[in-house]
Every structure is written in structure tokens, then in C-alpha cells.
Amino acid sequence: MKHCLSLLFVLFYSVCLQANNISVTNVSITENFTDPSYATIMLDVAWDNSWRVTTAPGNHDAAWVFAKYRIGTGEWRHVRLSAVATSPAGSVVELMDDVGTMIYASGPVTGNVLYSGLELQWNLGADGMSWSTDIEVRVFAIEMVYIPEGGFYLGTGLGTGDEVDEFFEANNGRPFRVRNGGEIPVSPNGNRLWYSDVGNRGADFGGPIPAAFPNGFEAFYLMKYETSQQQWVDFFNTLSPTHRQLHDVTAADGKNSDSEHYHNGIVYDPASGEDAYTTLPETAAGYTSMQDMMAYFDWSGLRPLTELEFEKAARGPLYPVADEYAWGNPSVADTRYDVENFGLANEKVAAYTLHTTGIIGNATYLDTNPSDRTEKGPLRCGVYAGSVSEISVSDRVSAGAGYYGNMELSGNQWEGVITVVDAAGRAFTNTHGDGQIGPDGYADVPSWPTHVDGVGIRGGRSDNHRSFMRISDRSYSKVVTSDNASRYYWLQWRGVRGL
């Protein structure tokens, strides 16, 4: 993970930040001489392994680009955008509210991309300010995947697999099809959506699921990778000292250390006055609570993922397969991997010989996590896509990817999701963060859950059984804890930008 600093004017500079496989460079700002309440931010954005395809799955990846600023040593605030002034050649740039932009290829592409000369109009007046040479700006970019509109199935069907508490159609036990973006009735009778609560986790079996709830039918963008430690540190370092105390994952109620634990290398010493950093920037984050991640999404202009959207992203429009993982079949590697370049940006898993059959998927879980690690934490975000590229039988299977190209939906770290088994979750809507957390240091989006009753976890983690990694498994459809601030080494959340 690289940080670059360029001095543009006296007392004015811009920080260039790089995340997993994505970089923002050549950031500069020009004054609008006719209207000092506006300025133009110019930058280049690039990332590896991009795509836009017309064949299945008929989608594309993208980058979510947004910025923060401060004047002098003041507090960081969100840059309010008013227009896309210039779109780079070969790209489409969509302004979404005034919070950020989504940039992606304008035509078919497969491979590395560089979009030079993106120009965004900054509405300085929205914050009651005008041009100043004492402005510091940081631009951030997050890789996303476009999930197209369309119907899909929930659950794999009763009696066909070992998934726990999976969704099914009440009258026949078959997978339930989401046919539109409207209300979903919930009932044990008729062709309604239904599920069990084997673990007695407090599901209320209430319904219906409102039409305003993001049920996965409508198109949305989902983060390509799990939230990385560098992405978390980037967020944390723009918080005020008071708000940092609320979201410090190294504190006593989290990792309780600046040392590496469960492959979490975040370091922060509040007494030093220095920013936090991580020795493992490309690795998935952990030790984050519900409150931590909700604040991250509010800050970044995204929103949490729902559990229905999770199944859509993993399975796509295909008919379900019993016991399937995110790569679409029930076969998974079961021998411990050899990890090369452990902890580095080029961390790699040595190829597992049976992968040549084209049916065995890769995931980080109890049976594959290297045995020489006492604390079996997550590996690098997207590690399998970069580890077994020599296997050409099935990119999706060998990379352990979901149908549309999202990585690590099975294994590595649990995925926090909005649940439908509680009224607090069903009240959730497609409302995004506005780029600024509330004055109390937490998310302040009205429809988002404020209590763990509204959330669950899906997809399994690096040190538990393979069964939890199955697409339809809902063993933890509702988190059993009364503490909204509980921090677990195995938990992160993945952001969404709905349409």
C-alpha cells in the first residue's frame, strides 16, 4: 500500500492513496477564476484485472471515487461534487448525488485500465467556503462490481443439502425466486418465502419484507473485495481525536494491542498524535463492530449489504445447487495451503493439484489455512485470483469468486449483512451515507439499524468449518449479542452503492 505526497501550492497539497489493485495519482486542484465557490479536482485512476463483458455475466467492474478535505489543521470534511467536468477516454463517469462518482469502461475491456484526466467539479460553496491555498485534499477509490437487475433464487431447497435455516418456498420446499423489486410476503403457507430458526437466534418470522428493502432484484454495485485494513486506516485517519477513540480497533475492547493478531496489523498510539497505519494493508480488516462499519459506510457514501443481496451476488441468476459455495458448486479445497510472500502485497497461495479438475474452489477456512499459523486470520483480499491464474479450466472456480466477480464471499472473513428476521433489519432502505458521520461519531442514516438485532453474518471465516461458507447457510442470520460495539477478529463488512 503506497502513499504519495505532491506539493502543488504553498500550504496546499494532495495525498495520493493506493488500495488493493487500485491507485489514484496525479491529483491536483485548479481554482475557478470566475466563481471562487467552485474548483476542479483532476486525477488519474487505474486498477488491474478490470472487465466489461457482453457475454455472461454481462457486467463490469468499476471504481467508486470520492474525496475529503480540510483547511489547515482543521477537521476533515467531505468534498461535495456538482458535476463531472471531463470523463477520461474510454470511460463512463457517473456522479451519484454529490458524494462521489462511479467510473468504469465505456465498452468491452479485459485487463488493466488507466483512466487519465478525470476532472470533477467541487462545490466549495456547499460548505460555505471559497477557494483557499490552505486546503488539503485526499482522494479515495474502492473497486466495485456491478450486479445487474434481474430475478434470482434464495436457498437451495429443503432436503437437498445441509444448509442451516436457509430460505425456501413454503408450499413445496423448493428455492424461492425473487421475481421483482416489490414486497415479499413471508408466511409458512402458500408460495411465500419462509425459513427456520434451528439455532433459536431470535428470528421473529415477521413480514412482509417491504418493497423499500433492497431485496437484490434491482441493480447495485458491491465492493469487489472485503474491506481491507488500509481502507479502514484511511477512514480512521480522517476522524477527529475524539471520534478515533470510538473506532479504535487496537483498544482494549478490540485487538487490545498494536501487535499483529489474527493477521491484523493495524497500529495506533493515541498518545503519539500520529496517524494509524497497518503492516498488512492488503489483508481483510477485522476487529470491527457493527457501529464501526456503519460509520465507515456513512463516511464513504456507501451502505451495508443485505442478506438477500449477498445470495444474489454469490449465485447470480442460476438455479441453486445443494451445498454450493460462492463459486457455484459444493467442492472446496481441503488441504492446507502453502502461502508465499506472506503478508505482502503479492501474497500468493501455491496451486493445489486437484484444481486442474476445474471443480474444486479455493477459500480460506479451517482446513486450508496454513497450519504453521497459531492465529488463523484472513489472507490478502483477492488472493486466489492472483494465485491460480495458471489454471484456465474455470476462472470463477479457481479464483473462488461469486457469479459476478466478487471475491471471498465464501471464507476469509464473515460478511456483515442486514437481516430480514427482525423488524430493525426489514426497515432498512436503499439509502446511502452522505460522506459525513454524525456529530456523535457514529452513522446517522435514518433507515439503518442502530442495534445488532438488525444484522447477521454470512459466508464463513478463516478458522471455522466449511459448512458456514455455503451460499444459503444462515446459521447466523441474526447476531446473538446485545452489544452494538462488540469487536470480533473475524468480522468485516462490504459496502454497496445501490441504484
VEXTORRO-93538 format. One record per residue (C-alpha): x, y, z; residue in one letter. Coordinates in pm, whole numbers, padded with zeros to 5 digits, always signed. Layout:
<nodes>
XYZA;...
</nodes>
This chain:
<nodes>
+00000+00000+00000M;+00161+00324-00109K;+00108+00682-00001H;+00237+00963-00220C;+00256+01331-00143L;+00279+01606-00401S;+00330+01972-00318L;+00114+02175-00553L;+00096+02520-00395F;+00227+02688-00086V;+00036+02534+00206L;-00167+02322-00035F;-00101+01957-00102Y;-00279+01641-00203S;-00233+01286-00082V;-00247+01000-00334C;-00366+00672-00188L;-00342+00319-00325Q;-00567+00031-00223A;-00577-00332-00335N;-00502-00323-00711N;-00622+00036-00744I;-00441+00369-00741S;-00525+00738-00758V;-00239+00953-00887T;-00158+01298-01025N;-00415+01470-00806V;-00435+01847-00849S;-00687+02124-00798I;-00747+02434-01004T;-00926+02748-00898E;-01237+02864-01082N;-01142+03226-01153F;-01495+03331-01247T;-01661+03175-00942D;-01445+03114-00630P;-01718+02894-00480S;-01618+02619-00726Y;-01293+02437-00803A;-01189+02145-01023T;-01022+01829-00891I;-00813+01646-01152M;-00677+01294-01112L;-00586+00965-01277D;-00730+00634-01158V;-00603+00288-01251A;-00656-00071-01144W;-00568-00423-01255D;-00787-00702-01390N;-01076-00482-01496S;-01356-00605-01718W;-01668-00515-01906R;-01822-00810-02090V;-02127-00860-02311T;-02143-01237-02252T;-02244-01390-01917A;-02246-01245-01659P;-02291-00932-01873G;-02150-00692-01618N;-01849-00477-01538H;-01629-00371-01254D;-01584-00008-01152A;-01420+00230-00909A;-01606+00438-00652W;-01415+00767-00623V;-01470+01028-00351F;-01264+01286-00165A;-01212+01455+00170K;-01063+01795+00252Y;-00951+02006+00542R;-00833+02361+00581I;-00506+02389+00766G;-00519+02154+01065T;-00898+02159+01086G;-01128+01859+01077E;-01172+01654+00763W;-01493+01711+00568R;-01646+01550+00261H;-01591+01705-00081V;-01929+01793-00238R;-01926+01734-00613L;-02156+01913-00855S;-02057+01779-01196A;-01822+01560-01396V;-01624+01817-01592A;-01422+01573-01803T;-01454+01196-01844S;-01134+01014-01948P;-01125+00847-02289A;-01281+00502-02283G;-01472+00558-01959S;-01817+00633-01824V;-01824+00851-01513V;-02150+00876-01318E;-02198+01139-01049L;-02403+00988-00765M;-02569+01253-00552D;-02294+01499-00456D;-02100+01230-00271V;-01884+01055-00532G;-01852+00914-00880T;-01854+00565-01031M;-01608+00519-01316I;-01598+00217-01549Y;-01520+00116-01907A;-01745+00253-02180S;-01701-00061-02393G;-01573-00419-02371P;-01241-00450-02189V;-01044-00718-02008T;-00720-00635-01831G;-00552-00344-01659N;-00700+00003-01709V;-00576+00359-01668L;-00819+00650-01686Y;-00621+00972-01708S;-00754+01324-01675G;-01072+01272-01475L;-01200+01619-01378E;-01461+01667-01109L;-01626+01996-01022Q;-01611+02066-00649W;-01888+02278-00500N;-01693+02469-00235L;-01996+02685-00166G;-02194+02385-00040A;-01983+02409+00276D;-01996+02788+00288G;-01636+02831+00176M;-01445+02962-00122S;-01107+02896-00280W;-00810+02888-00044S;-00446+02782-00086T;-00458+02625+00259D;-00667+02325+00153I;-00553+01963+00184E;-00742+01703-00020V;-00735+01326-00007R;-00894+01123-00288V;-01004+00764-00229F;-01105+00486-00467A;-01271+00150-00397I;-01306-00132-00651E;-01667-00229-00709M;-01862-00485-00914V;-02186-00410-01096Y;-02465-00660-01014I;-02730-00630-01290P;-03104-00611-01234E;-03287-00941-01255G;-03452-01231-01079G;-03264-01489-00874F;-03317-01766-00620Y;-03287-01780-00243L;-03194-02109-00073G;-03110-02442-00234T;-03425-02636-00149G;-03513-02837+00160L;-03390-03194+00167G;-03116-03138-00092T;-02831-03006+00121G;-02704-02940+00472D;-02754-02564+00486E;-02899-02433+00814V;-03204-02204+00826D;-03197-02148+00451E;-03476-01965+00270F;-03734-02175+00081F;-04076-02158-00077E;-04327-02256+00191A;-04563-02481-00004N;-04303-02709-00163N;-03962-02657-00002G;-03802-02551-00329R;-03576-02247-00370P;-03766-01920-00351F;-03746-01698-00659R;-03722-01320-00621V;-03910-01201-00931R;-03919-00825-00885N;-03823-00542-00657G;-04156-00533-00478G;-04280-00653-00142E;-04202-01017-00047I;-04470-01189+00165P;-04332-01404+00448V;-04552-01696+00554S;-04539-02075+00623P;-04829-02117+00380N;-04862-02092+00004G;-04583-01995-00231N;-04440-01749+00020R;-04088-01701+00148L;-04013-01899+00464W;-03718-02016+00673Y;-03631-02192+01001S;-03458-02086+01322D;-03276-02401+01425V;-03027-02212+01639G;-03303-02025+01825N;-03136-01694+01747R;-03448-01488+01793G;-03589-01468+01441A;-03933-01308+01456D;-04067-01467+01133F;-04222-01130+01063G;-04309-00984+00731G;-04365-00885+00470P;-04023-00772+00351I;-04112-00420+00234P;-04069-00306-00124A;-03827-00039+00002A;-03593-00308+00138F;-03309-00384-00110P;-03400-00743-00196N;-03139-00794-00468G;-03360-00768-00776F;-03264-00410-00855E;-02913-00341-00985A;-02645-00242-00737F;-02269-00208-00701Y;-02091-00424-00441L;-01730-00394-00325M;-01516-00637-00524K;-01315-00731-00216Y;-01369-00741+00156E;-01284-00415+00331T;-00906-00405+00359S;-00703-00286+00654Q;-00571+00007+00450Q;-00923+00115+00363Q;-01010+00105+00731W;-00699+00305+00826V;-00776+00564+00556D;-01117+00618+00717F;-00981+00621+01070F;-00714+00880+00992N;-00971+01138+00881T;-01156+01122+01215L;-01120+01373+01495S;-00923+01257+01803P;-01250+01215+01994T;-01406+01002+01721H;-01090+00796+01686R;-01139+00684+02045Q;-01478+00543+01944L;-01344+00344+01648H;-01001+00231+01764D;-00976-00142+01682V;-00646-00165+01875T;-00819-00059+02200A;-00899-00286+02494A;-01241-00378+02355D;-01084-00483+02023G;-00740-00623+01942K;-00605-00473+02267N;-00264-00446+02107S;-00055-00283+01836D;+00097-00622+01761S;-00032-00846+01485E;-00316-01074+01594H;-00523-01292+01362Y;-00341-01129+01072H;-00450-00781+01177N;-00155-00543+01163G;-00321-00210+01248I;-00110+00011+01475V;-00233+00321+01655Y;-00088+00510+01951D;-00328+00791+02051P;-00064+00946+02277A;+00176+00998+01987S;-00053+01222+01783G;+00044+01020+01474E;-00195+00860+01225D;-00272+00490+01240A;-00108+00254+00992Y;-00108-00117+00917T;+00169-00361+00841T;-00080-00568+00638L;-00258-00315+00415P;-00386-00562+00153E;-00534-00803+00408T;-00902-00804+00500A;-00993-00595+00803A;-01116-00739+01131G;-01195-00642+01489Y;-01464-00409+01356T;-01802-00375+01523S;-02139-00301+01372M;-02102+00062+01480Q;-01754+00086+01332D;-01859-00037+00988M;-02181+00163+00975M;-01967+00472+01035A;-01730+00362+00757Y;-02016+00333+00509F;-02163+00668+00609D;-01817+00825+00562W;-01759+00660+00223S;-02105+00726+00075G;-02194+00356+00059L;-02439+00143+00256R;-02441-00208+00409P;-02521-00523+00212L;-02848-00711+00276T;-02856-01088+00316E;-03071-01122+00003L;-02820-00921-00197E;-02547-01148-00061F;-02712-01453-00219E;-02769-01266-00547K;-02402-01162-00567A;-02280-01514-00496A;-02523-01723-00704R;-02630-01485-00978G;-02940-01589-01177P;-02851-01960-01177L;-03070-02229-01023Y;-02926-02327-00683P;-02706-02630-00622V;-02717-02812-00288A;-02431-02721-00054D;-02281-02481-00309E;-02019-02222-00226Y;-01978-01881-00387A;-01810-02031-00695W;-02124-02232-00775G;-02053-02591-00666N;-02008-02792-00343P;-01640-02883-00399S;-01374-02697-00198V;-01003-02746-00138A;-00937-02937+00184D;-00557-02939+00215T;-00357-02669+00388R;-00212-02414+00151Y;+00147-02306+00126D;+00147-01928+00137V;+00420-01739-00045E;+00515-01377+00035N;+00304-01396+00347F;+00166-01056+00448G;+00294-00874+00140L;+00104-00711-00146A;+00194-01009-00366N;+00088-01273-00112E;+00010-01591-00303K;-00129-01937-00238V;+00055-02221-00410A;-00166-02412-00655A;-00347-02715-00516Y;-00306-03005-00758T;-00672-03108-00775L;-00762-02761-00904H;-00677-02889-01252T;-01005-03080-01249T;-01182-02745-01270G;-01435-02827-00998I;-01257-02753-00669I;-01284-02397-00547G;-01044-02203-00328N;-01129-02046+00006A;-00958-01960+00334T;-01112-02166+00614Y;-01016-02418+00885L;-00893-02695+00654D;-00687-02477+00417T;-00548-02205+00643N;-00175-02269+00686P;-00109-02497+00982S;+00202-02307+01094D;-00009-02009+01198R;-00135-02025+01555T;-00386-01747+01491E;-00557-01834+01164K;-00664-01497+01035G;-00762-01386+00683P;-00536-01371+00379L;-00491-01092+00125R;-00805-00957-00040C;-00837-01131-00378G;-00553-01372-00303V;-00692-01660-00512Y;-00749-01455-00824A;-00376-01382-00819G;-00261-01726-00707S;-00402-01977-00953V;-00409-01780-01276S;-00228-02068-01445E;-00544-02275-01408I;-00760-02199-01711S;-01038-02455-01662V;-01268-02220-01472S;-01166-01873-01360D;-01462-01841-01125R;-01395-02172-00951V;-01018-02140-00923S;-01048-01780-00802A;-01321-01872-00552G;-01533-01589-00692A;-01905-01517-00688G;-02104-01525-01012Y;-02043-01158-01095Y;-01677-01145-00986G;-01684-01052-00616N;-01404-01223-00424M;-01409-01407-00091E;-01787-01428-00048L;-01707-01774+00092S;-01442-01784+00365G;-01167-01544+00478N;-01385-01315+00696Q;-01753-01323+00788W;-01964-01077+00590E;-02183-00847+00797G;-02530-00815+00642V;-02867-00657+00710I;-03104-00935+00816T;-03474-00985+00741V;-03551-01181+01059V;-03602-00870+01271D;-03808-00554+01225A;-03495-00339+01266A;-03343-00507+00961G;-03658-00503+00748R;-03686-00125+00799A;-03358-00080+00608F;-03380+00103+00274T;-03155+00185-00020N;-03024+00499+00149T;-02654+00573+00134H;-02416+00752+00361G;-02373+01122+00284D;-01996+01125+00334G;-02006+01267+00685Q;-02065+01075+01007I;-02282+01223+01280G;-02152+01465+01545P;-02152+01179+01797D;-01903+00988+01581G;-02147+00728+01451Y;-02354+00678+01137A;-02668+00891+01127D;-02860+00746+00831V;-03224+00719+00944P;-03318+00379+00796S;-03005+00194+00903W;-03021-00039+01206P;-02887+00113+01526T;-02886-00219+01710H;-02742-00562+01638V;-03095-00704+01620D;-03097-00580+01262G;-02782-00755+01144V;-02644-01102+01077G;-02335-01261+00926I;-02288-01477+00616R;-02011-01661+00430G;-01786-01809+00699G;-01436-01718+00810R;-01072-01824+00808S;-01079-02056+01108D;-01415-02233+01110N;-01585-02523+00935H;-01658-02523+00562R;-02032-02558+00621S;-02062-02190+00719F;-01923-02083+00380M;-02221-02213+00181R;-02422-01950-00003I;-02756-02046+00155S;-02634-02118+00507D;-02797-01882+00756R;-02662-02028+01080S;-02603-01672+01198Y;-02884-01488+01022S;-02910-01286+01342K;-02617-01196+01565V;-02671-01311+01922V;-02526-01029+02131T;-02667-00722+02298S;-02353-00518+02241D;-02350-00297+01931N;-01981-00220+01988A;-01856-00582+02009S;-01540-00626+01802R;-01450-00963+01656Y;-01127-01056+01479Y;-01324-01242+01211W;-01575-00972+01112L;-01578-00711+00838Q;-01850-00564+00617W;-01863-00498+00244R;-02019-00178+00109G;-02288-00128-00155V;-02390+00158-00378R;-02749+00094-00488G;-02911+00247-00793L;
</nodes>
